[in-house]
Amino acid sequence: MNSISIRELLKDQEAHLQLSLTGADKGLDNEINVPRIQKLGISLTGYTKFLRPARLQIIGNTEINYLKTLRGKEKTNRIDKVCSHNIAAFVVTMDHKIPKYFINKAKASRIPLIRTPLTSSKFITFITRYLEEKLSPTTVIHGVLLEIFGIGTLLLGRSSIGKSECALDLVLRGHRLVADDIVKIRKRAPTVLLGYGADLIKHHMEIRGLGIINIKDLFGSASVKEVQKIELIIQLSTWDSKKEYDRLGLDEENYSILEVSLPLLNLPVTPGRNMTTIIEVACRNYLLKQMGCNSALNFERSLHKKIRDNSCVEEINE
């Protein structure tokens, strides 16, 4: 399971969460492993049954003003009870002034106390989006990812099968490279996979006999793309004369990545086959299927109808 520490959260300036640490730097190694956050809310009344562990707890205008109504031991007891739970960190929104006892108790409990000038609603929106991005499941696959006719197409196959050469030819035809060799994949939502390249080799491609080339430098920024939703998997394999290949296009296979099932096409590679053209046609055919037109299925229906019609004619003639 992915996680992020409070220390990393505070250092990430690209998140634009405007966070600043209040008090001592205790508990900065506390980790968040779920993208959901909580508002302290009713927990400050002493009902902490649903106070979830290892989450950010938001203290907003309602919570601060409620604390102001508490006096003496009642206030300390409520704060003590909340701080006795395994909380990743407290985030006080709108730069509200924090009661001194709360600061001291959080420090003693090793719970970081963080402030932001953002309103609670804005901060919750931003932090949820940020944590969903950071904590979503990820994996790395050896292959080539391209955008072909707007479709995120992942080419798989053994080393030296010709994936990069096909990708280069597709770029020359106006399609866009996302990643070559190392494809990093992040799961977003239940059925959405986003693919992107590793920072070090982004926009680069290895062509045997030619070496490492930079696609962006050679063909311009329009030839590459930073991130792409993966929709179609194409497996390139060496032609096997003993194997039966699908000749009608009726067999449907799937390939699972991070528990997301995607359509898979197996394309055998042999000298003389124009693989680039075949991949382009495969993508066009996929688009057609998405629009509700399945050429192979329509052909099969027409064939069966023709057979039935001919059978009827023969029966009448007899």
TORRO-412731 format. One record per residue (C-alpha): x, y, z; residue in one letter. Coordinates in steps of 0.001 Angstrom, whole numbers, plus 500000, padded with zeros to 6 digits. Layout:
BEGIN
{u: X, v: Y, w: Z, residuo: A};
...
***
This chain:
BEGIN
{u: 500000, v: 500000, w: 500000, residuo: M};
{u: 501319, v: 503441, w: 499079, residuo: N};
{u: 501777, v: 506021, w: 501799, residuo: S};
{u: 503082, v: 509540, w: 502280, residuo: I};
{u: 504632, v: 511013, w: 505413, residuo: S};
{u: 503681, v: 514371, w: 506909, residuo: I};
{u: 507265, v: 515482, w: 506261, residuo: R};
{u: 506856, v: 514788, w: 502526, residuo: E};
{u: 503490, v: 516541, w: 502503, residuo: L};
{u: 504987, v: 519695, w: 504002, residuo: L};
{u: 507881, v: 519705, w: 501525, residuo: K};
{u: 505742, v: 519272, w: 498416, residuo: D};
{u: 505397, v: 522851, w: 497176, residuo: Q};
{u: 503752, v: 521760, w: 493921, residuo: E};
{u: 500614, v: 520753, w: 495840, residuo: A};
{u: 499814, v: 524472, w: 496522, residuo: H};
{u: 498285, v: 523585, w: 499885, residuo: L};
{u: 500087, v: 526483, w: 501626, residuo: Q};
{u: 500952, v: 524401, w: 504690, residuo: L};
{u: 503099, v: 525583, w: 507590, residuo: S};
{u: 504075, v: 523704, w: 510720, residuo: L};
{u: 502965, v: 525106, w: 514082, residuo: T};
{u: 504982, v: 524215, w: 517169, residuo: G};
{u: 507589, v: 521459, w: 517424, residuo: A};
{u: 508495, v: 519112, w: 514583, residuo: D};
{u: 507217, v: 516011, w: 516362, residuo: K};
{u: 505549, v: 513176, w: 514478, residuo: G};
{u: 506616, v: 514310, w: 511010, residuo: L};
{u: 507227, v: 510690, w: 510061, residuo: D};
{u: 503564, v: 509839, w: 510680, residuo: N};
{u: 502177, v: 508320, w: 507479, residuo: E};
{u: 498926, v: 508769, w: 505581, residuo: I};
{u: 497846, v: 505701, w: 503604, residuo: N};
{u: 494259, v: 506564, w: 502631, residuo: V};
{u: 493135, v: 509581, w: 500575, residuo: P};
{u: 490119, v: 510260, w: 502784, residuo: R};
{u: 490311, v: 512931, w: 505480, residuo: I};
{u: 488052, v: 513812, w: 508401, residuo: Q};
{u: 486775, v: 516913, w: 510159, residuo: K};
{u: 487042, v: 516647, w: 513916, residuo: L};
{u: 483461, v: 517858, w: 514302, residuo: G};
{u: 481520, v: 515700, w: 516745, residuo: I};
{u: 484717, v: 514074, w: 518068, residuo: S};
{u: 485332, v: 517254, w: 520097, residuo: L};
{u: 482150, v: 516527, w: 522055, residuo: T};
{u: 483765, v: 513350, w: 523361, residuo: G};
{u: 482179, v: 510915, w: 520878, residuo: Y};
{u: 485288, v: 509514, w: 519168, residuo: T};
{u: 483945, v: 506122, w: 518030, residuo: K};
{u: 484303, v: 507029, w: 514354, residuo: F};
{u: 487616, v: 508871, w: 514640, residuo: L};
{u: 489642, v: 506970, w: 512011, residuo: R};
{u: 493349, v: 506298, w: 512583, residuo: P};
{u: 496200, v: 507546, w: 510361, residuo: A};
{u: 494167, v: 510308, w: 508737, residuo: R};
{u: 494423, v: 514060, w: 508509, residuo: L};
{u: 491953, v: 515685, w: 510886, residuo: Q};
{u: 490637, v: 519086, w: 509779, residuo: I};
{u: 489986, v: 521792, w: 512364, residuo: I};
{u: 487918, v: 524543, w: 510792, residuo: G};
{u: 485823, v: 527501, w: 511844, residuo: N};
{u: 483160, v: 525321, w: 513519, residuo: T};
{u: 485673, v: 523377, w: 515618, residuo: E};
{u: 487622, v: 526464, w: 516719, residuo: I};
{u: 484476, v: 528303, w: 517783, residuo: N};
{u: 483182, v: 525220, w: 519605, residuo: Y};
{u: 486450, v: 524994, w: 521588, residuo: L};
{u: 485939, v: 528615, w: 522655, residuo: K};
{u: 482695, v: 527621, w: 524372, residuo: T};
{u: 484443, v: 525021, w: 526538, residuo: L};
{u: 485969, v: 525917, w: 529891, residuo: R};
{u: 488672, v: 524498, w: 532128, residuo: G};
{u: 488783, v: 520760, w: 532615, residuo: K};
{u: 486033, v: 520115, w: 530065, residuo: E};
{u: 488203, v: 521590, w: 527309, residuo: K};
{u: 491350, v: 519697, w: 528338, residuo: T};
{u: 489458, v: 516403, w: 528650, residuo: N};
{u: 488008, v: 516714, w: 525153, residuo: R};
{u: 491388, v: 517583, w: 523625, residuo: I};
{u: 493103, v: 514800, w: 525593, residuo: D};
{u: 490604, v: 512229, w: 524321, residuo: K};
{u: 491032, v: 513294, w: 520697, residuo: V};
{u: 494851, v: 513301, w: 520943, residuo: C};
{u: 494860, v: 509801, w: 522441, residuo: S};
{u: 493957, v: 508411, w: 519014, residuo: H};
{u: 496406, v: 507520, w: 516249, residuo: N};
{u: 496023, v: 510696, w: 514191, residuo: I};
{u: 498393, v: 511483, w: 511302, residuo: A};
{u: 498173, v: 515272, w: 511780, residuo: A};
{u: 495836, v: 518140, w: 512599, residuo: F};
{u: 495281, v: 520778, w: 509907, residuo: V};
{u: 493854, v: 524114, w: 511067, residuo: V};
{u: 492248, v: 526022, w: 508192, residuo: T};
{u: 491871, v: 529788, w: 507653, residuo: M};
{u: 494947, v: 530385, w: 509863, residuo: D};
{u: 492776, v: 530256, w: 512981, residuo: H};
{u: 494469, v: 530853, w: 516307, residuo: K};
{u: 495023, v: 527540, w: 518045, residuo: I};
{u: 494495, v: 527169, w: 521830, residuo: P};
{u: 497845, v: 526858, w: 523592, residuo: K};
{u: 496831, v: 523703, w: 525440, residuo: Y};
{u: 495948, v: 522091, w: 522094, residuo: F};
{u: 499427, v: 522933, w: 520760, residuo: I};
{u: 501146, v: 521464, w: 523837, residuo: N};
{u: 498979, v: 518328, w: 523872, residuo: K};
{u: 499536, v: 517678, w: 520166, residuo: A};
{u: 503291, v: 518035, w: 520708, residuo: K};
{u: 503223, v: 515607, w: 523660, residuo: A};
{u: 501195, v: 513121, w: 521572, residuo: S};
{u: 503582, v: 513482, w: 518599, residuo: R};
{u: 500807, v: 514707, w: 516330, residuo: I};
{u: 501936, v: 517479, w: 513946, residuo: P};
{u: 499854, v: 520640, w: 514037, residuo: L};
{u: 499670, v: 522321, w: 510623, residuo: I};
{u: 498046, v: 525540, w: 509453, residuo: R};
{u: 496784, v: 526738, w: 506085, residuo: T};
{u: 495108, v: 530004, w: 505023, residuo: P};
{u: 492681, v: 528054, w: 502814, residuo: L};
{u: 489062, v: 527565, w: 503824, residuo: T};
{u: 488042, v: 524085, w: 504958, residuo: S};
{u: 486040, v: 523373, w: 501794, residuo: S};
{u: 488888, v: 524392, w: 499470, residuo: K};
{u: 491518, v: 522556, w: 501477, residuo: F};
{u: 489454, v: 519356, w: 501604, residuo: I};
{u: 488994, v: 519486, w: 497822, residuo: T};
{u: 492715, v: 520096, w: 497176, residuo: F};
{u: 494084, v: 517603, w: 499695, residuo: I};
{u: 491700, v: 514825, w: 498606, residuo: T};
{u: 492728, v: 515266, w: 494972, residuo: R};
{u: 496405, v: 515367, w: 495994, residuo: Y};
{u: 496205, v: 512236, w: 498151, residuo: L};
{u: 494258, v: 510302, w: 495522, residuo: E};
{u: 497088, v: 511045, w: 493103, residuo: E};
{u: 499868, v: 510160, w: 495550, residuo: K};
{u: 498292, v: 507074, w: 497120, residuo: L};
{u: 496723, v: 505407, w: 494103, residuo: S};
{u: 498146, v: 501951, w: 493179, residuo: P};
{u: 501074, v: 501997, w: 490731, residuo: T};
{u: 503119, v: 499526, w: 488718, residuo: T};
{u: 505832, v: 499515, w: 486060, residuo: V};
{u: 505608, v: 497577, w: 482772, residuo: I};
{u: 508172, v: 496941, w: 480045, residuo: H};
{u: 506601, v: 498196, w: 476831, residuo: G};
{u: 505840, v: 501244, w: 474699, residuo: V};
{u: 502886, v: 503560, w: 475241, residuo: L};
{u: 501557, v: 505764, w: 472447, residuo: L};
{u: 498554, v: 507893, w: 471657, residuo: E};
{u: 497186, v: 506620, w: 468335, residuo: I};
{u: 494080, v: 508378, w: 466988, residuo: F};
{u: 493485, v: 509553, w: 470550, residuo: G};
{u: 493637, v: 506001, w: 471945, residuo: I};
{u: 496186, v: 505128, w: 474629, residuo: G};
{u: 497807, v: 502044, w: 473084, residuo: T};
{u: 500286, v: 499936, w: 475038, residuo: L};
{u: 502621, v: 497759, w: 472941, residuo: L};
{u: 503933, v: 494668, w: 474730, residuo: L};
{u: 506275, v: 491909, w: 473619, residuo: G};
{u: 509643, v: 490348, w: 474279, residuo: R};
{u: 512818, v: 492390, w: 473980, residuo: S};
{u: 513928, v: 493016, w: 470342, residuo: S};
{u: 510510, v: 492056, w: 468894, residuo: I};
{u: 510316, v: 495535, w: 467308, residuo: G};
{u: 508187, v: 497604, w: 469678, residuo: K};
{u: 510373, v: 500706, w: 469528, residuo: S};
{u: 510764, v: 500512, w: 465741, residuo: E};
{u: 506954, v: 500330, w: 465363, residuo: C};
{u: 506611, v: 503254, w: 467765, residuo: A};
{u: 509105, v: 505333, w: 465782, residuo: L};
{u: 507235, v: 504666, w: 462550, residuo: D};
{u: 503963, v: 505614, w: 464252, residuo: L};
{u: 505485, v: 508894, w: 465452, residuo: V};
{u: 506558, v: 509608, w: 461856, residuo: L};
{u: 502908, v: 509117, w: 460866, residuo: R};
{u: 501791, v: 511813, w: 463295, residuo: G};
{u: 501002, v: 509833, w: 466437, residuo: H};
{u: 502481, v: 510650, w: 469845, residuo: R};
{u: 504938, v: 508858, w: 472118, residuo: L};
{u: 504183, v: 508710, w: 475836, residuo: V};
{u: 506823, v: 506268, w: 477101, residuo: A};
{u: 509355, v: 503828, w: 475694, residuo: D};
{u: 510802, v: 500795, w: 477494, residuo: D};
{u: 509651, v: 501760, w: 481011, residuo: I};
{u: 505947, v: 502578, w: 481308, residuo: V};
{u: 504808, v: 503739, w: 484736, residuo: K};
{u: 501116, v: 503103, w: 485349, residuo: I};
{u: 498885, v: 504653, w: 487990, residuo: R};
{u: 495350, v: 503515, w: 488754, residuo: K};
{u: 492818, v: 506331, w: 488902, residuo: R};
{u: 489195, v: 505514, w: 489688, residuo: A};
{u: 488050, v: 501860, w: 489554, residuo: P};
{u: 488677, v: 501293, w: 485820, residuo: T};
{u: 491042, v: 504066, w: 484701, residuo: V};
{u: 494773, v: 503506, w: 484160, residuo: L};
{u: 497104, v: 506412, w: 483379, residuo: L};
{u: 500483, v: 505736, w: 481808, residuo: G};
{u: 503540, v: 507986, w: 481751, residuo: Y};
{u: 507296, v: 507754, w: 481318, residuo: G};
{u: 510084, v: 507694, w: 483888, residuo: A};
{u: 511583, v: 511141, w: 484448, residuo: D};
{u: 515102, v: 510133, w: 483413, residuo: L};
{u: 514209, v: 508610, w: 480029, residuo: I};
{u: 511078, v: 510622, w: 479239, residuo: K};
{u: 510768, v: 511498, w: 475500, residuo: H};
{u: 513697, v: 509164, w: 474715, residuo: H};
{u: 513692, v: 505992, w: 472654, residuo: M};
{u: 516279, v: 503264, w: 472065, residuo: E};
{u: 516669, v: 502055, w: 468480, residuo: I};
{u: 519140, v: 499201, w: 468049, residuo: R};
{u: 521978, v: 500208, w: 465745, residuo: G};
{u: 521087, v: 503885, w: 466140, residuo: L};
{u: 521197, v: 504312, w: 469912, residuo: G};
{u: 519246, v: 506653, w: 472162, residuo: I};
{u: 517243, v: 509363, w: 470403, residuo: I};
{u: 515129, v: 512208, w: 471796, residuo: N};
{u: 511748, v: 512182, w: 470063, residuo: I};
{u: 510787, v: 515644, w: 471321, residuo: K};
{u: 514020, v: 517227, w: 470035, residuo: D};
{u: 513801, v: 515446, w: 466687, residuo: L};
{u: 510120, v: 515865, w: 465878, residuo: F};
{u: 508886, v: 518651, w: 468151, residuo: G};
{u: 506680, v: 518885, w: 471219, residuo: S};
{u: 503596, v: 517724, w: 469264, residuo: A};
{u: 505200, v: 514272, w: 468881, residuo: S};
{u: 505146, v: 513460, w: 472608, residuo: V};
{u: 502621, v: 513402, w: 475426, residuo: K};
{u: 503246, v: 513455, w: 479189, residuo: E};
{u: 500415, v: 511199, w: 480362, residuo: V};
{u: 497772, v: 509096, w: 478617, residuo: Q};
{u: 494814, v: 506952, w: 479613, residuo: K};
{u: 495481, v: 503341, w: 478560, residuo: I};
{u: 492620, v: 501820, w: 476576, residuo: E};
{u: 494070, v: 499100, w: 474322, residuo: L};
{u: 496837, v: 496498, w: 474751, residuo: I};
{u: 498615, v: 495087, w: 471692, residuo: I};
{u: 500869, v: 492086, w: 472237, residuo: Q};
{u: 503541, v: 491573, w: 469567, residuo: L};
{u: 504779, v: 487992, w: 469296, residuo: S};
{u: 506935, v: 485924, w: 466950, residuo: T};
{u: 504909, v: 484164, w: 464255, residuo: W};
{u: 504308, v: 480504, w: 465126, residuo: D};
{u: 503241, v: 478409, w: 462124, residuo: S};
{u: 501827, v: 475740, w: 464460, residuo: K};
{u: 499563, v: 478188, w: 466271, residuo: K};
{u: 496007, v: 478971, w: 465235, residuo: E};
{u: 495449, v: 482733, w: 465022, residuo: Y};
{u: 492095, v: 484508, w: 465048, residuo: D};
{u: 491176, v: 485120, w: 461402, residuo: R};
{u: 487718, v: 486601, w: 461849, residuo: L};
{u: 488240, v: 488973, w: 464764, residuo: G};
{u: 485523, v: 487361, w: 466888, residuo: L};
{u: 487802, v: 486147, w: 469678, residuo: D};
{u: 487986, v: 488712, w: 472473, residuo: E};
{u: 490849, v: 488611, w: 474963, residuo: E};
{u: 491659, v: 490782, w: 477948, residuo: N};
{u: 494801, v: 491814, w: 479805, residuo: Y};
{u: 494681, v: 492758, w: 483494, residuo: S};
{u: 496793, v: 495562, w: 484984, residuo: I};
{u: 496229, v: 496607, w: 488604, residuo: L};
{u: 492973, v: 494606, w: 488525, residuo: E};
{u: 491691, v: 496624, w: 485563, residuo: V};
{u: 490766, v: 494496, w: 482544, residuo: S};
{u: 491646, v: 495974, w: 479124, residuo: L};
{u: 491038, v: 494613, w: 475592, residuo: P};
{u: 494021, v: 492679, w: 474222, residuo: L};
{u: 495029, v: 492028, w: 470615, residuo: L};
{u: 497690, v: 489447, w: 469775, residuo: N};
{u: 499557, v: 490405, w: 466587, residuo: L};
{u: 502128, v: 487939, w: 465215, residuo: P};
{u: 505273, v: 489507, w: 463759, residuo: V};
{u: 506883, v: 488085, w: 460624, residuo: T};
{u: 509094, v: 489519, w: 457866, residuo: P};
{u: 506996, v: 491269, w: 455248, residuo: G};
{u: 504132, v: 492246, w: 457552, residuo: R};
{u: 503674, v: 495996, w: 457859, residuo: N};
{u: 503129, v: 496075, w: 461611, residuo: M};
{u: 502715, v: 499853, w: 461784, residuo: T};
{u: 499798, v: 499791, w: 459360, residuo: T};
{u: 498236, v: 496827, w: 461154, residuo: I};
{u: 498501, v: 498631, w: 464526, residuo: I};
{u: 496879, v: 501745, w: 463029, residuo: E};
{u: 494038, v: 499650, w: 461589, residuo: V};
{u: 493652, v: 497879, w: 464958, residuo: A};
{u: 493196, v: 501263, w: 466637, residuo: C};
{u: 490711, v: 502433, w: 463998, residuo: R};
{u: 488788, v: 499188, w: 464430, residuo: N};
{u: 488775, v: 499684, w: 468212, residuo: Y};
{u: 487308, v: 503179, w: 467730, residuo: L};
{u: 484647, v: 501715, w: 465448, residuo: L};
{u: 483708, v: 499125, w: 468093, residuo: K};
{u: 483421, v: 501887, w: 470687, residuo: Q};
{u: 480874, v: 503536, w: 468399, residuo: M};
{u: 478855, v: 500313, w: 468284, residuo: G};
{u: 480032, v: 498967, w: 464927, residuo: C};
{u: 481723, v: 495551, w: 465083, residuo: N};
{u: 482794, v: 494625, w: 461543, residuo: S};
{u: 483570, v: 490978, w: 462340, residuo: A};
{u: 480265, v: 490471, w: 464135, residuo: L};
{u: 478321, v: 492165, w: 461344, residuo: N};
{u: 480055, v: 489955, w: 458792, residuo: F};
{u: 479199, v: 486828, w: 460783, residuo: E};
{u: 475536, v: 487857, w: 460974, residuo: R};
{u: 475414, v: 488563, w: 457238, residuo: S};
{u: 477024, v: 485201, w: 456513, residuo: L};
{u: 474547, v: 483311, w: 458687, residuo: H};
{u: 471646, v: 485166, w: 457071, residuo: K};
{u: 472958, v: 484282, w: 453598, residuo: K};
{u: 473247, v: 480625, w: 454591, residuo: I};
{u: 469704, v: 480607, w: 455977, residuo: R};
{u: 468319, v: 482318, w: 452846, residuo: D};
{u: 470049, v: 479826, w: 450551, residuo: N};
{u: 468716, v: 476933, w: 452639, residuo: S};
{u: 465175, v: 478271, w: 452273, residuo: C};
{u: 465563, v: 478590, w: 448478, residuo: V};
{u: 466868, v: 475001, w: 448200, residuo: E};
{u: 463917, v: 473695, w: 450240, residuo: E};
{u: 461435, v: 475506, w: 447974, residuo: I};
{u: 463135, v: 474176, w: 444816, residuo: N};
{u: 462915, v: 470649, w: 446168, residuo: E};
***
